[in-house]
Amino acid sequence: RRDGIRPPPPRTDVEASEPPTKKKREAQLLHMRQVRSQGIDPNGRPRSAGALSPVPNKNPRVARKAQTASKIIVSAFHQPTAGGERKSPPRPRRLARRRTEAEPSQQDTDVTPPQIPQQNRKPSHHRMAPPPRHLLLLPVLLLVSLLRAAQMETVHAAAGEGDRDEGARALLALLQRVQSEALRALGPRDFDPKLYVDLPLAPGADRAAAEAALATVTTRGEMEAFLARYFARAGSDLVEADPPDFEAEPRGFLPRVASGEARAWALQVHALWKDLARRVAPSVAARPDRHTLLPLPGRVVVPGSRFREVYYWDSYWVVRGLLVSKMYDTAKDIVLNLVYLVEEYGFVLNGARSYYTNRSQPPLLSSMVLELYTATGDLGLVRRAFPSLLKEHSFWVSELHNVEIMDNHGRLHNLSRYQAMWNKPRPESATIDEELASKLNSTAAKEKLYHQIASAAESGWDFSSRWMSNSTDMTTLVTTFVIPVDLNTFICKVRWNGT
Ligand SMILES: OC[C@H]1O[C@H](O[C@H]2O[C@H](CO)[C@@H](O)[C@H](O)[C@H]2O)[C@H](O)[C@@H](O)[C@@H]1O
């Protein structure tokens, strides 16, 4: 559909016996369009004032602030009623107005802070003499701003942008400038913007000096000399690491493949593990402000070529392949690296780079744990991963991703969609995103496009026409307005995997 909204969910048997009338179907589609908007602040972080925070916080100062704010909010939502009972927290807010246009409405796409629902205010008969209206609003405004401040800091810290990451942020900003200057000095031919944000500072090089030197670069030669002086090779902060559990032809390898030719090919593919296995260099954990690569505790397997870091959903197929290759220890390291990311950030990042902290990728961690457990019976791994699987599930059903829809029987369903915490160009593709957005006139329209681009990248399907309302025009991305059946299946499977 033009608005990117998919057909309604499958009908139940009862509904199936009664084909919906045109009117009923129209009503159904209208309900489907009632996608709740999550405001995104100018820094690309959600403005949501919901009690559910998508990410935990390790910073005690922020955690304390968030706790205080949520206590205030909870008590605001639990005003005693006339009979002395306590009210339950309100249901998530849904759009009140129905639309008839095919496109997402202004209401859906506007960046608006959520409102405190009317029913949570104290009923007027509880008051002796009503104070002036502006005084009544003060506590509400205070609550909203307290929660907003705490939540911004929560997301801030979880997105790797807290105090401790100040240096890493400054490096990424510098590398993005290098990327844009390199495009100008070297030209668009064979230009890969990702290369520049993957550069580590060279040993002994100073970031501030590099910043100053960049300002003097104009020609191709100067740019090449600048890069050679201040930066090490992209990917040099990963060291090759022969996986100890690799065998050229493991016992029991693909027992049902009889053809000699097919076996030889499969063994060549199997041998690729040695090319793709790495370890993050110790210097990355020691000086995170000199690398965009993030430290990981175990051995890693990278996709290869320009993808010099771990990716979330690629790891699912990597793990399945490693199990075929009988490389159980390497597969376990890969799963534990992802568990570590959940522990650090509250969700599995799109990839292990500082510029991937604003989004995830299709949630397949629990399937990896299940595959590994089925192959090895390693219950210790399941125990170790379990809290992170619960945490990750909360992230995917939190307000950031949740959409409440109503079926044609008036029943509410909670589903999820992709939504990144970002509304700027993706640092790894900033020059490309900026060029695309240059077709749009206003800053607001550009920010909306950047948000939809990053959300499509969260899906791993970047960039499929499934996220576009006009399949030949990338500026019509409407990722957050699509309720993807595959994402919701993955989330369902997280629960089934646990049973
Ligand atoms: O194989 C790794 C991933 O490669 C593609 O996406 C990644 O690259 C994009 C830019 O170069 C980036 O914006 C995106 O967030 C990355 O995931 C591919 O589309 C992914 O499916 C794949 O996991």
The ligand as an SDF file (V2000), in Angstrom:
LIG
                    3D

 23 24  0  0  0  0  0  0  0  0999 V2000
   26.2570   -7.7290    6.3890 O   0  0  0  0  0  0  0  0  0  0  0  0
   26.1610   -6.6830    7.2650 C   0  0  0  0  0  0  0  0  0  0  0  0
   24.9490   -5.8310    7.0210 C   0  0  0  0  0  0  0  0  0  0  0  0
   25.1640   -5.1460    5.7910 O   0  0  0  0  0  0  0  0  0  0  0  0
   24.1160   -4.2860    5.3530 C   0  0  0  0  0  0  0  0  0  0  0  0
   23.8050   -3.2300    6.2410 O   0  0  0  0  0  0  0  0  0  0  0  0
   24.8450   -2.6060    6.9780 C   0  0  0  0  0  0  0  0  0  0  0  0
   25.4450   -1.5850    6.2310 O   0  0  0  0  0  0  0  0  0  0  0  0
   24.7730   -0.3390    6.1380 C   0  0  0  0  0  0  0  0  0  0  0  0
   25.6820    0.7050    5.5090 C   0  0  0  0  0  0  0  0  0  0  0  0
   26.7450    0.2640    4.8400 O   0  0  0  0  0  0  0  0  0  0  0  0
   24.3250    0.1500    7.5160 C   0  0  0  0  0  0  0  0  0  0  0  0
   23.6750    1.3650    7.4600 O   0  0  0  0  0  0  0  0  0  0  0  0
   23.4430   -0.9090    8.1630 C   0  0  0  0  0  0  0  0  0  0  0  0
   22.9570   -0.4700    9.4070 O   0  0  0  0  0  0  0  0  0  0  0  0
   24.2880   -2.1440    8.3190 C   0  0  0  0  0  0  0  0  0  0  0  0
   23.5480   -3.1570    8.9620 O   0  0  0  0  0  0  0  0  0  0  0  0
   22.8680   -5.1290    5.2130 C   0  0  0  0  0  0  0  0  0  0  0  0
   21.7990   -4.3680    4.7450 O   0  0  0  0  0  0  0  0  0  0  0  0
   22.4870   -5.7810    6.5320 C   0  0  0  0  0  0  0  0  0  0  0  0
   21.3710   -6.6150    6.3590 O   0  0  0  0  0  0  0  0  0  0  0  0
   23.6510   -6.6430    6.9980 C   0  0  0  0  0  0  0  0  0  0  0  0
   23.3780   -7.1300    8.2720 O   0  0  0  0  0  0  0  0  0  0  0  0
  1  2  1  0
  2  3  1  0
  3  4  1  0
  3 22  1  0
  4  5  1  0
  5  6  1  0
  5 18  1  0
  6  7  1  0
  7  8  1  0
  7 16  1  0
  8  9  1  0
  9 10  1  0
  9 12  1  0
 10 11  1  0
 12 13  1  0
 12 14  1  0
 14 15  1  0
 14 16  1  0
 16 17  1  0
 18 19  1  0
 18 20  1  0
 20 21  1  0
 20 22  1  0
 22 23  1  0
M  END
$$$$
